[in-house]
Amino acid sequence: MSVLRKALATLLTILAVVGAVRLVAPATSPDQEPSGVRLQLAFLRERLERGADSEAQTLFPEGYFFLNALYGLTWVDLGKRGVEPVRAADEAAWALSRMESPAGRAPFDASAIPPYGVFYTGWTNWLRGGLLTLREDAAQRARFDADSQTLAAAFDASPTPFLTAYPGQAWPCDSTVAIASLRLAGTRFAPTVDRWVTRARRLLDPATGLLPHYVDPATGALLDGARGTSQAIIQRFLVDVDPAFAREQYLLFRDGFLDRPLWLGPAIREYPHGVDGEGDVDSGPLIRGISLSTTVVAIGAAQVQGDRSLAGALANFGELAGVPVTTWRTKRYAFGLLPIGDAFLAWSKTAVPWTTPAPPAPEAVIGGGWRVPLLLLLLLIGLLPWLRIGSLRDLPAGLLRRVHRER
């Protein structure tokens, strides 16, 4: 075997071993810091300071806002897990200030009801409420109370439970985030939240039994049925709105969207089983119906539902397929080419309910056996380079001679 071939064989073996470790090492945690999250946040902070949020804005309409929101929310989740709560509050406040900057507000309509639309108001209110669970601040408290009252008034006055994010456009997932922030704001908004749940139950997608993806802003009538990108976010927040309704919806979502393409790792479809469709800016390109972004966000949805086996499986598959690069200071996935993807993954891995204790685990739908085909594939990748090609060519003849002698 030549030196070059030995070097290549060694490299492939190392990569195979690393891949196997990523498949089996815990990638999530119910209460501690998931492995590598603070390294991911260090990478994201560096990129944010160098304008990654402005770059994200060129990819989709809420890119600047969303990248900062996810960064701040991940720190709140870590703070709630007892990881550097003082620093977590500082980082969340820094992210919130960027969300409320002119650049953060730029894509949204100031004349909307609520101001800047339910997407903007809901996510900022949720982050502000989370910040207040880590550190009390009189100014932030006053703003949280005022924005919660504005949101509640908008929901109470609306003919539909789904408010607009942009003029003439309403997505139920945006209203779910906003309603969760009202539940976080306390019992005084309970009538509004409970009324929203009752009204939302009447407007479910009849094909799936789930909250729809896109609706008529005037009536709440379905315009586009349940889709993975919005469902993953809905399931992440609905547990903080109404745990019983959330469990019903989560089980339907899991049954309708969980898949195992080519019998490899678990992943989440953009459209329910039996439905085909095109990808978009939110889902990204679909591979055999699978949305990578939806799969990442679904890790958080599974975690807040106590579905540790599924959350762990999705995260482990991501550790293999996401090609993470770790240094002593940072960790990034897909070579750091899309920081928004790193932000979604960090946010998903740290997910915990904010308004309710973690619910009991649902019946598991995936065991450890899903790893076996991938581990066998990695074993072959690690071993085959060490075998002589000539030996492989002679193997059939050798076997025939041995069988003849034994006869």
matplotlib code that plots the C-alpha trace (Angstrom):
import matplotlib.pyplot as plt

x = [0.0, 1.5, 2.0, -0.6, -3.1, -2.3, -2.9, -6.2, -7.3, -6.3, -8.3, -11.4, -11.2, -10.9, -13.9, -15.9, -15.1, -16.0, -19.3, -20.1, -19.4, -21.7, -24.5, -24.4, -23.1, -26.0, -26.7, -29.6, -30.3, -33.6, -32.1, -28.3, -26.5, -26.6, -23.1, -21.5, -24.3, -22.2, -19.6, -22.3, -23.4, -19.8, -19.7, -23.0, -22.0, -18.9, -20.9, -23.6, -21.0, -19.7, -23.1, -24.5, -28.0, -27.8, -26.6, -29.6, -31.9, -31.0, -32.1, -35.6, -37.8, -37.2, -33.6, -32.1, -34.8, -35.0, -31.2, -31.1, -34.3, -33.0, -29.7, -31.4, -34.0, -31.2, -29.5, -32.8, -33.2, -29.7, -30.3, -33.4, -31.3, -29.0, -26.2, -24.6, -28.0, -26.4, -24.6, -27.7, -29.8, -27.1, -26.9, -30.7, -31.0, -28.4, -30.3, -33.6, -32.1, -31.1, -34.5, -36.0, -33.6, -34.6, -33.0, -35.0, -38.3, -37.6, -39.6, -42.7, -45.7, -45.8, -49.5, -50.5, -52.6, -50.7, -48.0, -45.5, -47.7, -48.2, -44.9, -42.8, -44.8, -45.2, -41.5, -40.2, -42.8, -41.8, -38.1, -38.8, -40.9, -38.1, -35.6, -37.7, -37.7, -34.0, -33.7, -36.2, -36.0, -38.5, -38.3, -38.5, -41.4, -43.4, -42.8, -43.8, -47.0, -47.9, -47.2, -49.1, -52.1, -51.8, -51.6, -54.6, -56.7, -55.9, -56.9, -60.0, -61.1, -60.2, -62.9, -60.3, -57.8, -55.0, -53.7, -51.8, -48.0, -48.0, -50.9, -53.5, -51.3, -51.9, -50.0, -51.3, -47.8, -47.2, -50.3, -49.3, -46.0, -47.9, -50.5, -47.7, -46.3, -49.6, -49.7, -46.2, -47.5, -49.8, -53.3, -54.8, -54.6, -56.0, -59.5, -57.9, -55.6, -58.4, -60.7, -58.0, -57.6, -61.4, -61.6, -58.4, -59.8, -62.7, -60.4, -58.2, -57.0, -59.7, -57.1, -54.7, -56.5, -53.7, -53.5, -53.2, -50.2, -51.8, -55.3, -57.7, -56.9, -60.5, -62.1, -59.4, -60.5, -57.9, -55.9, -53.0, -53.1, -50.7, -47.0, -43.9, -42.1, -45.0, -46.0, -42.5, -42.8, -46.4, -45.5, -42.6, -44.9, -48.3, -47.2, -46.8, -50.4, -52.4, -50.6, -53.6, -54.3, -50.5, -50.2, -53.1, -51.6, -48.1, -49.1, -50.9, -47.9, -45.6, -47.8, -48.3, -44.8, -42.2, -40.4, -37.3, -36.1, -34.3, -34.7, -31.8, -32.1, -35.4, -36.4, -39.5, -41.5, -42.6, -45.9, -47.9, -47.6, -49.4, -49.0, -46.3, -45.4, -42.6, -40.1, -39.9, -37.7, -38.7, -38.5, -35.5, -35.1, -36.9, -35.0, -37.5, -40.1, -37.8, -37.2, -33.9, -34.9, -38.2, -36.2, -34.0, -36.8, -38.7, -35.9, -37.2, -40.8, -40.0, -38.0, -40.7, -43.1, -40.8, -40.2, -36.6, -36.1, -37.2, -35.4, -32.2, -32.5, -33.2, -30.2, -27.9, -28.7, -28.0, -24.6, -23.7, -25.3, -24.6, -20.8, -20.0, -16.6, -15.5, -12.6, -11.6, -13.7, -16.5, -18.7, -20.5, -22.4, -22.2, -18.8, -20.7, -22.0, -25.5, -25.5, -29.3, -29.1, -26.7, -29.1, -32.1, -30.2, -28.9, -32.4, -33.9, -31.3, -31.9, -35.7, -37.6, -41.2, -41.4, -44.9, -45.6, -43.6, -42.3, -45.1, -44.7, -43.1, -45.4, -45.2, -41.9, -42.1, -38.4, -35.8, -32.0, -32.2, -32.4, -28.6, -27.7, -27.7, -25.7, -23.2, -22.7, -22.1, -19.5, -17.9, -17.5, -16.1, -13.6, -12.5, -12.6, -9.6, -7.4, -8.3, -6.1, -8.0, -6.3, -7.4, -11.0, -10.7, -9.3, -11.8, -14.5, -11.9, -10.4, -13.7, -14.4, -11.1, -11.8, -15.3, -13.8, -11.2, -13.8, -16.0]
y = [0.0, 3.4, 6.2, 8.3, 5.4, 4.9, 8.6, 8.5, 5.3, 6.9, 10.0, 8.0, 5.9, 9.0, 10.5, 7.3, 7.1, 10.8, 10.2, 7.2, 9.1, 11.9, 9.4, 7.9, 10.7, 12.7, 15.8, 17.1, 17.4, 17.9, 20.2, 20.8, 22.7, 20.6, 19.8, 22.7, 25.3, 28.0, 27.4, 27.9, 31.1, 32.3, 31.8, 33.5, 36.5, 37.0, 36.8, 39.1, 41.7, 41.4, 41.9, 38.3, 39.6, 42.1, 39.3, 37.1, 39.9, 39.3, 35.7, 36.2, 39.2, 38.7, 37.6, 40.5, 40.3, 36.5, 35.9, 38.3, 36.8, 33.3, 34.3, 36.0, 33.3, 30.6, 32.5, 32.8, 29.0, 28.5, 30.9, 29.0, 25.8, 27.5, 28.2, 31.7, 33.4, 36.8, 36.6, 35.1, 38.1, 40.5, 38.7, 38.5, 42.2, 42.9, 40.9, 42.5, 46.0, 45.0, 43.6, 46.9, 49.0, 50.7, 47.8, 45.2, 47.1, 47.9, 45.1, 45.6, 48.0, 50.5, 51.2, 47.5, 46.3, 45.5, 48.0, 46.4, 43.3, 40.2, 38.6, 41.5, 42.2, 38.5, 37.6, 40.7, 40.3, 36.7, 37.5, 40.4, 38.2, 35.6, 38.2, 39.3, 35.7, 36.0, 39.6, 42.1, 45.5, 48.3, 49.7, 46.3, 45.3, 48.4, 47.8, 44.1, 45.0, 47.7, 45.4, 42.6, 44.8, 45.9, 42.3, 41.3, 44.2, 43.2, 39.6, 40.5, 42.9, 40.6, 38.6, 35.8, 34.3, 34.8, 38.4, 39.8, 39.9, 41.9, 43.8, 41.2, 38.2, 36.0, 32.9, 31.1, 30.3, 34.0, 34.3, 31.2, 32.9, 36.1, 34.2, 32.3, 35.6, 36.6, 33.4, 34.3, 37.7, 36.3, 35.3, 38.7, 37.7, 34.2, 35.0, 36.2, 33.1, 30.7, 32.4, 32.1, 28.4, 27.9, 29.8, 28.2, 24.8, 25.7, 26.5, 23.5, 22.1, 19.3, 17.1, 16.9, 18.2, 20.7, 24.5, 25.6, 27.2, 30.3, 31.7, 34.4, 37.4, 38.6, 35.3, 32.8, 30.4, 28.0, 29.0, 26.6, 23.4, 22.4, 22.5, 21.5, 24.8, 26.5, 23.4, 23.0, 26.5, 26.0, 22.9, 24.6, 27.4, 25.7, 23.8, 27.2, 28.2, 25.1, 21.9, 19.6, 21.2, 21.1, 17.4, 16.6, 18.8, 17.4, 13.8, 14.6, 16.5, 13.6, 11.1, 13.2, 14.6, 12.3, 10.3, 8.1, 8.7, 5.7, 4.1, 6.2, 8.9, 10.5, 13.7, 15.9, 16.4, 19.8, 18.4, 15.6, 12.0, 11.6, 15.3, 16.6, 20.2, 22.7, 24.1, 27.9, 30.3, 29.0, 25.3, 25.5, 22.9, 19.6, 16.3, 13.5, 15.7, 16.5, 20.0, 20.4, 23.6, 22.1, 19.1, 21.3, 23.3, 20.1, 19.1, 21.9, 20.9, 17.4, 18.6, 20.8, 17.8, 15.6, 13.4, 12.8, 9.8, 11.8, 15.0, 13.0, 11.1, 14.2, 16.0, 13.0, 12.8, 16.5, 16.0, 13.6, 15.3, 18.9, 18.5, 20.5, 22.1, 22.6, 24.7, 25.6, 28.8, 28.1, 25.5, 25.9, 23.6, 23.4, 25.2, 28.3, 29.2, 29.9, 31.3, 31.4, 27.6, 27.5, 29.8, 27.6, 24.5, 26.1, 27.4, 24.0, 22.1, 24.3, 24.3, 24.2, 25.2, 28.7, 28.7, 25.2, 22.2, 19.8, 17.4, 13.6, 11.9, 10.6, 7.1, 6.7, 6.2, 5.7, 3.6, 3.3, 0.9, 3.7, 4.2, 0.7, 1.3, 4.4, 2.8, -0.1, 2.4, 4.2, 0.9, 0.1, 3.6, 3.1, -0.5, -0.7, 1.6, -0.8, -3.8, -4.5, -4.2, -7.3, -9.2, -8.2, -9.4, -12.7, -13.3, -15.2, -17.6, -18.2, -19.0, -21.5, -23.3, -23.5, -25.0, -27.6, -28.7, -29.1, -31.2]
z = [0.0, -1.1, 1.4, -0.4, -0.1, 3.5, 4.2, 2.4, 4.2, 7.5, 6.8, 5.7, 8.9, 11.1, 9.4, 9.8, 13.5, 14.0, 12.2, 14.3, 17.5, 16.3, 15.6, 19.1, 21.5, 23.2, 21.1, 23.3, 27.0, 28.9, 31.5, 31.0, 28.3, 25.1, 23.8, 21.8, 22.1, 23.6, 21.0, 18.4, 20.1, 20.1, 16.3, 15.9, 18.0, 15.9, 12.7, 13.9, 14.8, 11.2, 9.6, 9.3, 10.1, 7.2, 4.9, 6.1, 5.2, 1.5, 1.8, 3.2, 4.4, 8.1, 8.0, 10.1, 12.7, 12.9, 13.3, 16.2, 17.7, 17.6, 19.1, 22.1, 22.6, 22.7, 25.5, 27.4, 27.1, 28.4, 31.3, 32.2, 32.3, 34.8, 32.3, 32.9, 33.7, 34.1, 30.8, 29.2, 30.2, 28.8, 25.5, 25.2, 25.9, 23.2, 20.7, 21.6, 21.1, 17.5, 16.8, 17.9, 15.8, 12.5, 10.6, 12.6, 12.0, 8.3, 6.7, 8.8, 8.5, 11.4, 10.7, 11.1, 14.1, 16.2, 15.2, 12.8, 12.6, 14.7, 13.6, 14.8, 18.0, 18.9, 18.7, 20.4, 23.2, 23.6, 23.9, 26.2, 28.5, 28.5, 29.4, 32.4, 33.7, 34.0, 35.2, 36.4, 34.7, 35.2, 31.7, 30.1, 32.4, 31.4, 27.7, 28.1, 29.9, 27.2, 24.3, 25.8, 26.3, 22.7, 21.5, 23.6, 22.4, 18.7, 19.3, 21.1, 18.4, 15.5, 13.6, 13.3, 15.7, 13.1, 12.9, 9.9, 9.7, 6.5, 4.9, 3.7, 4.8, 7.9, 9.0, 12.1, 13.4, 13.9, 16.0, 18.0, 19.1, 20.1, 22.1, 23.9, 24.9, 26.4, 28.4, 29.6, 30.6, 33.3, 34.2, 33.3, 29.7, 30.2, 28.8, 25.6, 25.3, 26.1, 23.6, 21.0, 21.6, 21.2, 18.0, 16.5, 17.1, 14.8, 11.9, 11.7, 8.4, 7.7, 5.9, 8.8, 11.9, 12.3, 12.4, 8.8, 7.1, 5.5, 6.0, 4.8, 7.0, 7.1, 8.0, 9.1, 6.4, 5.1, 2.0, 2.4, 4.5, 7.2, 6.2, 8.0, 8.2, 10.1, 12.0, 13.6, 15.0, 16.1, 18.0, 19.7, 21.1, 21.5, 24.6, 26.3, 25.2, 26.1, 27.0, 26.2, 22.8, 22.1, 22.8, 20.4, 17.7, 18.2, 17.9, 14.6, 13.4, 14.2, 12.5, 9.4, 8.8, 10.4, 7.7, 7.2, 3.6, 2.2, 5.7, 7.0, 9.7, 10.7, 9.1, 8.7, 5.5, 4.3, 3.2, 5.0, 3.7, 0.5, -0.6, -2.8, -3.3, -4.1, -1.6, -0.9, 0.9, 4.3, 3.6, 1.4, -1.4, -0.7, -0.9, -1.3, 0.3, 3.3, 4.5, 6.3, 8.0, 9.2, 10.6, 12.6, 14.1, 14.9, 17.3, 19.6, 19.1, 20.2, 23.2, 24.6, 24.3, 26.3, 23.2, 24.0, 21.7, 18.6, 19.6, 20.1, 16.9, 14.8, 16.5, 16.1, 12.4, 12.1, 13.8, 11.0, 8.0, 9.1, 8.9, 12.0, 12.4, 16.0, 17.2, 20.8, 20.5, 18.0, 16.4, 13.1, 10.8, 7.0, 7.3, 8.7, 5.2, 6.6, 10.1, 10.2, 10.1, 13.0, 14.9, 14.3, 15.4, 18.6, 19.5, 18.9, 20.9, 24.0, 23.8, 27.1, 27.9, 29.5, 31.0, 32.0, 33.4, 30.7, 29.8, 30.2, 27.2, 24.5, 23.3, 21.4, 17.7, 17.0, 18.8, 18.4, 15.5, 13.0, 13.5, 12.3, 8.5, 8.9, 11.3, 8.9, 6.1, 8.2, 9.0, 5.3, 4.6, 7.4, 6.5, 2.7, 2.0, 4.0, 1.8, -1.2, -4.5, -5.7, -2.7, -3.3, -7.0, -5.9, -3.1, -5.2, -6.6, -3.2, -1.7, -4.5, -4.0, -0.2, -0.8, -3.3, -0.7, 2.0, -0.3]

ax = plt.figure().add_subplot(projection="3d")
ax.plot(x, y, z, "-o")
ax.set_aspect("equal")
plt.show()
